[in-house]
């Protein structure tokens, strides 16, 4: 098993047991990616590839959150998306 696979094993095992909530699986995996990206921004070699990749990952997360808020604002209920926003 590759070293990174250990990070996802708990989430994937829980999904394998329950097996019916793909949205929650996606949210948990995306949150794990965001946590790893934040860690890489703090600890990675400043001249390495991890910093720009982490930055792009976090910008994608921010864009997703802004899109959800804009869609909710257009629909008139911004509080409805509070649980869907990624804040890892």
KOLVO-104608 format. One record per residue: x negated, y, z negated of N, C-alpha, C in turn; residue in three letters; residue number from 1. Coordinates in nm, 2 decimals. Example, Ala and Ser with C-alpha at 12.3 -4.5 7.8 and 13.67 -1.06 7.14 Angstrom:
<recs>
[rec [-1.32; -0.57; -0.78]; [-1.23; -0.45; -0.78]; [-1.32; -0.33; -0.78]; "ALA"; 1]
[rec [-1.28; -0.22; -0.71]; [-1.37; -0.11; -0.71]; [-1.29; 0.00; -0.79]; "SER"; 2]
</recs>
This chain:
<recs>
[rec [-0.08; -0.12; 0.00]; [0.00; 0.00; 0.00]; [-0.09; 0.12; 0.00]; "UNK"; 1]
[rec [-0.07; 0.22; 0.09]; [-0.15; 0.34; 0.09]; [-0.12; 0.42; -0.04]; "UNK"; 2]
[rec [-0.22; 0.51; -0.08]; [-0.21; 0.58; -0.20]; [-0.08; 0.67; -0.21]; "UNK"; 3]
[rec [-0.04; 0.73; -0.10]; [0.07; 0.82; -0.10]; [0.20; 0.74; -0.12]; "UNK"; 4]
[rec [0.20; 0.61; -0.09]; [0.33; 0.53; -0.09]; [0.37; 0.52; -0.24]; "UNK"; 5]
[rec [0.29; 0.52; -0.33]; [0.33; 0.51; -0.47]; [0.42; 0.63; -0.52]; "UNK"; 6]
[rec [0.40; 0.74; -0.46]; [0.48; 0.86; -0.50]; [0.63; 0.84; -0.46]; "UNK"; 7]
[rec [0.65; 0.77; -0.35]; [0.78; 0.76; -0.30]; [0.85; 0.63; -0.34]; "UNK"; 8]
[rec [0.77; 0.54; -0.40]; [0.83; 0.40; -0.43]; [0.95; 0.41; -0.53]; "UNK"; 9]
[rec [0.95; 0.49; -0.63]; [1.06; 0.50; -0.72]; [1.18; 0.54; -0.65]; "UNK"; 10]
[rec [1.17; 0.65; -0.57]; [1.29; 0.70; -0.50]; [1.34; 0.59; -0.40]; "UNK"; 11]
[rec [1.25; 0.53; -0.33]; [1.29; 0.43; -0.23]; [1.35; 0.31; -0.30]; "UNK"; 12]
[rec [1.30; 0.27; -0.41]; [1.35; 0.15; -0.48]; [1.49; 0.18; -0.53]; "UNK"; 13]
[rec [1.51; 0.30; -0.58]; [1.64; 0.34; -0.63]; [1.74; 0.34; -0.52]; "UNK"; 14]
[rec [1.70; 0.39; -0.40]; [1.79; 0.39; -0.28]; [1.82; 0.25; -0.24]; "UNK"; 15]
[rec [1.72; 0.16; -0.25]; [1.74; 0.02; -0.21]; [1.84; -0.04; -0.30]; "UNK"; 16]
[rec [1.84; -0.01; -0.43]; [1.94; -0.07; -0.52]; [2.08; -0.01; -0.50]; "UNK"; 17]
[rec [2.09; 0.12; -0.48]; [2.22; 0.19; -0.47]; [2.26; 0.19; -0.32]; "UNK"; 18]
[rec [2.17; 0.23; -0.24]; [2.19; 0.22; -0.09]; [2.30; 0.29; -0.02]; "UNK"; 19]
[rec [2.36; 0.39; -0.09]; [2.48; 0.45; -0.02]; [2.47; 0.60; -0.01]; "UNK"; 20]
[rec [2.36; 0.66; -0.06]; [2.36; 0.81; -0.06]; [2.23; 0.86; 0.02]; "UNK"; 21]
[rec [2.24; 0.87; 0.15]; [2.13; 0.91; 0.23]; [2.10; 1.06; 0.21]; "UNK"; 22]
[rec [2.20; 1.14; 0.18]; [2.17; 1.28; 0.16]; [2.09; 1.30; 0.03]; "UNK"; 23]
[rec [2.12; 1.22; -0.07]; [2.04; 1.23; -0.19]; [1.89; 1.18; -0.17]; "UNK"; 24]
[rec [1.88; 1.08; -0.10]; [1.75; 1.02; -0.06]; [1.67; 1.13; 0.01]; "UNK"; 25]
[rec [1.73; 1.19; 0.11]; [1.66; 1.29; 0.19]; [1.62; 1.41; 0.10]; "UNK"; 26]
[rec [1.71; 1.45; 0.01]; [1.68; 1.57; -0.08]; [1.56; 1.53; -0.17]; "UNK"; 27]
[rec [1.56; 1.41; -0.23]; [1.46; 1.37; -0.32]; [1.32; 1.36; -0.25]; "UNK"; 28]
[rec [1.32; 1.31; -0.13]; [1.20; 1.30; -0.05]; [1.15; 1.44; -0.01]; "UNK"; 29]
[rec [1.24; 1.53; 0.03]; [1.20; 1.66; 0.07]; [1.14; 1.74; -0.05]; "UNK"; 30]
[rec [1.21; 1.72; -0.17]; [1.16; 1.78; -0.29]; [1.02; 1.73; -0.33]; "UNK"; 31]
[rec [0.99; 1.60; -0.31]; [0.86; 1.54; -0.33]; [0.76; 1.60; -0.24]; "UNK"; 32]
[rec [0.80; 1.62; -0.11]; [0.70; 1.68; -0.01]; [0.67; 1.83; -0.06]; "UNK"; 33]
[rec [0.77; 1.90; -0.10]; [0.75; 2.04; -0.15]; [0.66; 2.04; -0.27]; "UNK"; 34]
[rec [0.68; 1.95; -0.36]; [0.59; 1.95; -0.48]; [0.45; 1.92; -0.44]; "UNK"; 35]
[rec [0.43; 1.83; -0.34]; [0.29; 1.80; -0.30]; [0.23; 1.92; -0.22]; "UNK"; 36]
[rec [0.32; 1.99; -0.15]; [0.27; 2.11; -0.07]; [0.22; 2.22; -0.17]; "UNK"; 37]
[rec [0.30; 2.24; -0.28]; [0.26; 2.34; -0.38]; [0.13; 2.30; -0.45]; "UNK"; 38]
[rec [0.12; 2.17; -0.47]; [0.00; 2.12; -0.54]; [-0.12; 2.14; -0.44]; "UNK"; 39]
[rec [-0.10; 2.11; -0.32]; [-0.21; 2.13; -0.22]; [-0.25; 2.28; -0.21]; "UNK"; 40]
[rec [-0.16; 2.37; -0.22]; [-0.19; 2.51; -0.21]; [-0.28; 2.55; -0.32]; "UNK"; 41]
[rec [-0.26; 2.49; -0.44]; [-0.34; 2.53; -0.56]; [-0.48; 2.45; -0.56]; "UNK"; 42]
[rec [-0.48; 2.33; -0.51]; [-0.60; 2.25; -0.54]; [-0.68; 2.21; -0.42]; "UNK"; 43]
[rec [-0.63; 2.23; -0.30]; [-0.70; 2.18; -0.18]; [-0.81; 2.27; -0.14]; "UNK"; 44]
[rec [-0.90; 2.22; -0.06]; [-1.01; 2.30; -0.01]; [-0.96; 2.42; 0.07]; "UNK"; 45]
[rec [-0.99; 2.54; 0.04]; [-0.93; 2.66; 0.11]; [-0.96; 2.66; 0.26]; "UNK"; 46]
[rec [-1.06; 2.59; 0.30]; [-1.09; 2.59; 0.45]; [-1.04; 2.46; 0.51]; "UNK"; 47]
[rec [-0.98; 2.38; 0.44]; [-0.93; 2.25; 0.49]; [-0.79; 2.27; 0.56]; "UNK"; 48]
[rec [-0.75; 2.16; 0.62]; [-0.62; 2.16; 0.69]; [-0.50; 2.16; 0.59]; "UNK"; 49]
[rec [-0.52; 2.12; 0.47]; [-0.41; 2.10; 0.37]; [-0.34; 2.23; 0.34]; "UNK"; 50]
[rec [-0.41; 2.34; 0.34]; [-0.35; 2.47; 0.30]; [-0.26; 2.52; 0.41]; "UNK"; 51]
[rec [-0.30; 2.52; 0.54]; [-0.20; 2.56; 0.64]; [-0.08; 2.47; 0.65]; "UNK"; 52]
[rec [-0.10; 2.34; 0.63]; [0.01; 2.24; 0.64]; [0.10; 2.27; 0.52]; "UNK"; 53]
[rec [0.05; 2.29; 0.40]; [0.13; 2.32; 0.29]; [0.21; 2.45; 0.31]; "UNK"; 54]
[rec [0.15; 2.55; 0.36]; [0.21; 2.68; 0.39]; [0.33; 2.66; 0.48]; "UNK"; 55]
[rec [0.30; 2.59; 0.59]; [0.41; 2.56; 0.69]; [0.53; 2.48; 0.63]; "UNK"; 56]
[rec [0.49; 2.38; 0.55]; [0.60; 2.30; 0.48]; [0.68; 2.39; 0.39]; "UNK"; 57]
[rec [0.62; 2.48; 0.31]; [0.70; 2.56; 0.22]; [0.78; 2.67; 0.30]; "UNK"; 58]
[rec [0.72; 2.72; 0.41]; [0.80; 2.81; 0.49]; [0.92; 2.74; 0.55]; "UNK"; 59]
[rec [0.91; 2.62; 0.59]; [1.02; 2.55; 0.65]; [1.13; 2.53; 0.54]; "UNK"; 60]
[rec [1.09; 2.50; 0.42]; [1.18; 2.49; 0.30]; [1.25; 2.62; 0.28]; "UNK"; 61]
[rec [1.18; 2.73; 0.28]; [1.24; 2.86; 0.26]; [1.34; 2.89; 0.38]; "UNK"; 62]
[rec [1.30; 2.86; 0.50]; [1.39; 2.88; 0.61]; [1.52; 2.80; 0.60]; "UNK"; 63]
[rec [1.51; 2.68; 0.55]; [1.63; 2.59; 0.53]; [1.72; 2.66; 0.42]; "UNK"; 64]
[rec [1.66; 2.70; 0.31]; [1.73; 2.76; 0.21]; [1.81; 2.89; 0.26]; "UNK"; 65]
[rec [1.74; 2.97; 0.33]; [1.80; 3.09; 0.39]; [1.91; 3.06; 0.48]; "UNK"; 66]
[rec [1.89; 2.96; 0.56]; [2.00; 2.92; 0.66]; [2.12; 2.87; 0.58]; "UNK"; 67]
[rec [2.10; 2.79; 0.47]; [2.22; 2.75; 0.39]; [2.29; 2.87; 0.33]; "UNK"; 68]
[rec [2.22; 2.96; 0.28]; [2.28; 3.08; 0.21]; [2.35; 3.16; 0.32]; "UNK"; 69]
[rec [2.29; 3.18; 0.43]; [2.36; 3.26; 0.54]; [2.49; 3.19; 0.59]; "UNK"; 70]
[rec [2.48; 3.06; 0.60]; [2.60; 2.99; 0.65]; [2.71; 3.00; 0.54]; "UNK"; 71]
[rec [2.67; 2.99; 0.41]; [2.77; 3.00; 0.30]; [2.82; 3.14; 0.29]; "UNK"; 72]
[rec [2.74; 3.24; 0.32]; [2.79; 3.38; 0.31]; [2.89; 3.40; 0.42]; "UNK"; 73]
[rec [2.86; 3.35; 0.54]; [2.95; 3.36; 0.65]; [3.09; 3.30; 0.62]; "UNK"; 74]
[rec [3.08; 3.19; 0.54]; [3.21; 3.12; 0.50]; [3.27; 3.18; 0.38]; "UNK"; 75]
[rec [3.20; 3.27; 0.31]; [3.26; 3.33; 0.20]; [3.23; 3.27; 0.06]; "UNK"; 76]
[rec [3.16; 3.16; 0.06]; [3.14; 3.09; -0.07]; [2.99; 3.06; -0.09]; "UNK"; 77]
[rec [2.91; 3.15; -0.13]; [2.77; 3.13; -0.15]; [2.74; 3.04; -0.26]; "UNK"; 78]
[rec [2.82; 3.04; -0.36]; [2.79; 2.95; -0.48]; [2.81; 2.80; -0.44]; "UNK"; 79]
[rec [2.87; 2.77; -0.33]; [2.89; 2.63; -0.29]; [2.76; 2.56; -0.26]; "UNK"; 80]
[rec [2.66; 2.64; -0.22]; [2.54; 2.58; -0.17]; [2.43; 2.57; -0.28]; "UNK"; 81]
[rec [2.46; 2.62; -0.40]; [2.36; 2.63; -0.51]; [2.30; 2.49; -0.54]; "UNK"; 82]
[rec [2.37; 2.39; -0.53]; [2.31; 2.26; -0.55]; [2.23; 2.20; -0.44]; "UNK"; 83]
[rec [2.24; 2.26; -0.32]; [2.17; 2.21; -0.20]; [2.04; 2.28; -0.18]; "UNK"; 84]
[rec [2.01; 2.39; -0.25]; [1.89; 2.47; -0.23]; [1.77; 2.39; -0.29]; "UNK"; 85]
[rec [1.66; 2.39; -0.22]; [1.54; 2.32; -0.26]; [1.46; 2.42; -0.34]; "UNK"; 86]
[rec [1.42; 2.38; -0.47]; [1.34; 2.47; -0.55]; [1.23; 2.40; -0.62]; "UNK"; 87]
[rec [1.17; 2.30; -0.56]; [1.07; 2.22; -0.62]; [0.95; 2.30; -0.66]; "UNK"; 88]
</recs>
